[in-house]
Amino acid sequence: MRGASEWAINEYNGNYDILPYRKDPEGSQAWVADNEHKTQFPAGTTRDHVIERMIKIIQAAAASK
């Protein structure tokens, strides 16, 4: 889909990260993890804070299109 973006919110033992995905630079139609732009949160970060940050990321991406 043109202009689409893909992110994942992951939780491991109470620690969260937001991982963006991008189109495979090798040319396939797959989405691949973009670990260079991963947002990691410190231990103890609340789920609400992670969601608020994800909303800001989505809004920034929409504004830049």
C-alpha positions in Angstrom: 0.0 0.0 0.0 1.5 3.3 -1.0 2.4 5.6 1.9 1.7 2.9 4.5 3.7 2.6 7.7 4.0 -0.3 10.0 5.0 -0.3 13.7 4.9 -2.9 16.5 4.7 -2.3 20.2 6.5 -5.1 22.0 6.6 -5.9 25.7 9.2 -8.2 27.2 9.1 -8.8 31.0 7.5 -5.4 31.5 9.9 -3.5 29.2 8.4 -1.9 26.1 9.7 -0.8 22.8 8.2 0.6 19.6 9.7 -1.0 16.5 9.1 0.5 13.1 9.1 -1.5 9.9 10.1 -0.5 6.4 9.9 -2.0 3.0 12.7 -4.5 2.4 15.7 -2.7 0.8 16.5 -5.9 -1.1 13.4 -5.3 -3.2 11.0 -7.9 -1.9 7.4 -6.9 -1.0 8.1 -7.8 2.7 8.3 -5.4 5.6 11.5 -5.7 7.7 12.3 -4.4 11.2 14.1 -1.0 11.2 16.1 -1.6 14.4 18.0 1.7 13.8 14.8 3.6 14.7 13.6 1.5 17.5 12.3 3.4 20.6 13.1 1.6 23.8 11.6 2.6 27.1 13.2 2.3 30.5 11.9 -0.3 33.0 8.8 0.8 34.8 7.4 2.8 31.8 3.6 2.5 31.9 1.6 1.1 29.0 -0.2 4.4 28.8 3.0 6.3 28.3 4.0 3.9 25.5 0.7 4.4 23.8 0.9 8.2 24.1 4.3 8.1 22.4 3.0 5.8 19.6 0.2 8.3 19.0 2.7 11.1 18.6 4.8 9.0 16.2 1.7 8.3 14.1 0.6 12.0 14.1 4.1 13.1 13.0 4.2 10.5 10.2 0.8 11.7 9.0 1.8 15.3 9.1 4.9 14.7 7.1 3.0 13.1 4.2 
